[in-house]
Amino acid sequence: MRVAMYYSNNDVRMEEMPIPEIDDNELLVKVKACGICGSDVMEWYRLKKAPRVLGHEIAGDIIKVGKNVKEFKVGDRVFVSHHVPCNTCSFCENDQHTLCKTLHSTNFYPGGFAECLRVPEINVDRGAFVLPKEMSYEEGAFIEPLACVVRGMRIVEMKSNQSVLVIGSGVAGLLNIKLAKAMGASKIFATDIDDFRLKTAKKMGADIVINAKENVAEEIKKHNDGKFADIVILCAGVPSAVKQAIESVQAGGTILFFAPTEPGVDIPFPLFDLWNKQVKMVSTYAGAPRDLEEAIEIIRTKKMVVTDMITHRFPLGSASEGFKLAAQAKNSIKIIIEPQK
């Protein structure tokens, strides 16, 4: 079978691999759609594991079922999560599934930028979901990234009367904007340094868009009755964005670190100001099964439309072009690879 093998953002090669063999407790899935995630083009994260077949935002068809698998059948349209928790460790027992060591070590094989992939037993058990009939494969490719956003919103305990600032209007930022709007945010602000992304943020539901080179905190006060934002969601992992987040949060508000900086980057912060304003600072990573289930329901019921974020679709043979576009982070939002084309 064909795979798109990642060596770097500018070096993604078409290669051949054997179709994976499955055992009696596994599934073989033909991948129909796979989104390129922002993390797929973070070279500081990806190069150390290259060469590798990436891709974790997948939807497809089951084409082979292990004889012990009873919950699924050949022909089922499915979404499959690459990371799944053990459900028994102290983290899982305290609803902190994304800190689970098992979640950080599980994956399907080889990756979503391939014609087929093998779903291990543990992923079959708690990471495979039949797509509702109302959902397309492309919508299925949004389940995993939306689940990450669902989890983040749950962590910040967002309420419908709160104002929200989203710093960084890439895919993650736009999903946060969309979900904040669906949850009834009183006002949504969005920043970026790219005009295309600012325009897109406006289309996706932001009330006010601000170029990140401006005085973001003052612009928020100007358009928010003299107040800063109740919730600040950081979707840009650069020190200047962290500084803006701290400056722009309302007293008693919450900062959610959705995106990380590169490892080894230390961020100084004004402890007295944060203490005095009683600001809560929290972080989030990935999504757990409950977040995936909620994401599926949000998309199924059209509480949020996601396909309007797709700007490009490429066949598997053109995956390298998709990666270059995603890495440039300019005139693209969500890029979908279609491995069967």
N, C-alpha and C positions, 0 to 999 in steps of 0.2 A: 504494500500500500504506500501511497505518497504521504510524506510529512513535510512540514515547513520547519527545518532545523535552525534554531536560533544560535548564532555565534556572537552577534552584536546587533545594535539597532540598524546598522547599515550593512549587515551581512546575515541575511536569512536565506537559507538555501533549500531548494527542493531536493529531497533525498528519498530513498526507498527503505522501508522497514518491513519485516514480516507482520502479517496481521496477527495480533496477540492471541495466544491460546488462552481459554478460560477453563477454570475447574468447575466442580459441581455446584459451587456456591456463588458463582460470579456471573456477570453479564458482559456481553459484547454489544457496544453501541456504535451505530453509524452516525457520525457527527454531521448535522445539517447546518448548524450555525454556531459560530464562536466569536465572541467579541474580544477586541484587543483592549486589555485593561491598562490603566496608567502605570500599574506596577510592572507590566510586561516590558515597558521601555525605560525603567529605572536601571540604568546600566550598573550603578554601584551595587545594586542588589542582584542583578541577573548574571553579570559577567563571570562571577566566581563559580557559577554552576553550569556555565556554557561548555560545550554545546548541549542543547536540550530542546525538546519539543515543548513549547509553552502552550498556554491557553486553558483557562479554567471557567470561562463564562459560556457554558455549552448547552445545546439542546439537540436532540437527535432521536433516532429510532433504534429500538432493541432488535438486533438481528440474530442473537443467539442467547439462550438461557441455560444456565447450569441446571442439572436435573433436580437438585435440592431446593431450587428457588421456586417458591409458590406464589409470591406476591406480584410477579411480573410475567409477561408473555411476549413472545416474538410479535413485533408490530406495534407495541406500545410506544407512544411518543413520550419522551422523558426529558427532564432536567436532572443532572447529576452534580452533586456538590463534590468538589475535590478534597476539602478538609472536613473531617467529621470528628466529634468528640467521643471519649470513652463512656461518658455518662455515669461514671462511678467514682472518679477522683474528687477531692475536696473542692476543686474549682467548679466542676460540673454540678456538684451537690449544692453549691451556692450561686447558681445561675451565672457563673463566670466561665462558660464553656470555651470561650475563645482563648483562655489561658491554659487550657488542657494540653498536656504534652502530646497526647494522641492526635489531637486536632492539628498540631503543628507538624506531625510526621506522616499523616495519611495523604494519599493522592491517588488519582486514577492514572492509567498508563496507556500511551506515553504522554499525552496532553491533547488539548482540544484542537490544535492546528494539525490535525491528522485525519485521515479518512475514517478511521475506526479507533476506539479505545476500549480497554479492559477495565471493568468496574470491580474492584476487590470486594470481598464478602462484607467487610465492615461498612463500606460505602453503600452497598446494596441495602444493608439493614437500616441505615439511618441517614443516607444521603441521596437516595434516588426517589424521585417524585414523578408520577404520571402527569403530563401536561393536561390541564383542563381543555376541553374541546374548544373553548372560546379563545384559546391562546395559540399564537403562531410560534414557529421555531425562533424567530427573531425576538419576540417578546420573552421567550424562554431564556434567551441569552442575557436578559437583563435581571433575572431572578437573583443571581449571586451578588452583583453590585448593589442592587436595591436592598437586599437583606443587610448588607453592611450599613447602609443609611438608616434602615429601620432600627437596627440595634443602637446606633448612635443617638437617634431621637429618643429612644427609650431611656438611655443613660442620662440624657440631659433633662428628662421629665418635662418635655415641652408642653406648654398649655396654649390654648387657642388665642389668648389675649396678649401673647408675648411678641415682641419684635425680634427679628432674626437678621444677623449679618453673616453672609457666606463669603469668606475670603478665598478667592480662586474659583473661576467659573469653567473649569474643565468638566469632564463627565461626572466626577464625584460631586463637585459643587452644584452642578445643574440638577442632579438627582436630589440633593439636599434642598435646593430651592423648590423643586416640584413637590416633595413630600411636606415641607413646611407649609406650602400653600394649601395642600390637600388637608392638612391638619388644622388649618384656620389661623395661621400666624397673622397678627394684626398688621405688620408691615415687614417686607423682606427687602434687605439691601444686599447687593452683590458687587464684588470688586474683581478686577483683573487688570492686566496691563495691555491686553490685546483687544482691539476694537471689535473684532469678529465675535469673540467670546462675550464681550459686554452686550452686544446686540442680541446674541443668542440667549443670554441670561434674562434679558428683558422679555423676549418671546416666551421663555419658559416659566415666567411668573414673578420675576423680581419687580418690585414696585419702583425701586431706585437703583440705578447702576452707577458706580463710581470708579473712575480710573485709579488704580492702586497707587499711582504716583502723586495723587492729590492728598490733602489732609483728610483722611477717611473719617476720623473721629469727629471732626468739626462738621463735615458734610452730613453725617448721621444726625447729629444734634439739630442741625438746621432743618431737617425734614422729619424729625421725630419728637416734636414738641419739647425741644431742649434736652432730650434724654439720649443716652447712648443705647446700645442694643442689649436686650435682655439675654439673648443667646448669641454667642459668636462661634461659628463653625469654621475651623481652620482647615482649608483644603489645598493649601499651598505650603510646602515644606521648606520655607526659606526664612532665615532670621528676621528679615524686615517685616514679613507677614506676621510672625509671632508678636513682634513689637506692636504692630497695628491692632492685633487682637486684644492685647492687654490694654491699649489706650482706648479701645472702642467699646468695652463692656460696661454695662450699667452696674451701679452698686447693687450687690445682691444677685448679680447675674452669673452666667456660666459660660466658660470657654471650653469647647470641645476640640481636642486635638485629633482631627480625623486623618490628617496627613503627617508623616514624620519628616524630620530633616535627615540628612545623611548621618550615618553613625559617626560619633566623635565630635559632633557639633554641639557646643555648649551655649545655652541661651541665658544671658543674665536677665533677671526680672526684678522689679521694684517690690520687694516683699512687704514693706510698710504699706504701700498703696493698695496692694491686693488684700492684705490683712484688714486694713482700715475699711475698704469697700466690701469686705466679706464676699469676695469673688470665689466661686467654685471652679476648679480646673480639673477636667477629666479627659480621658482618652478612650479610644475604641479601636478594635481591630476585628476584621472579618465579621462573619455572621454565624449564628448557631442554628440548629434545625428549627427552632420556634420562629426565628427571624426569617428563615427561608419560607416557611409556611405562610407567614404574614405577607411577605413580598408577593408570593404567588396569588394570594387573595386580593391584594391591592391591584395587581395587574389584571387578574381575571375579571374583577368587577368594574374595571375602568375608572377606579378612584384616581388613578394616575395613568396618563398616556405616556408611553416611553419611546415608541417607534419614531416619534418626531425628532428624536435626538440623533438618529442615524443619518450621517452625511455621506458615507461611502460604503460600498459593498464590493468585495473582491473575491474572485475564485482562489482556491488554495495556491495555484501556481503564481499568483500575484501577491502573495502574503508579504513579500519583501517591500513592495510598494506601500502596503498598508502600515507596516512598521515604521517606515520612514516618515509617513504622514503623521502618525501618532506621536513620534518622537519630536517632530517639529512643533507640535502643539499650537498650530496657527489656524488654518482654514478647515479644520475638521473637528468633529465632536466624537460620536461613537462610530467606530469602524468595525464592520462585521465581515468575517471571513466565512466563505461558504465552501467547505471541503469537498462537497460532491460535484462542484462545478470546475 
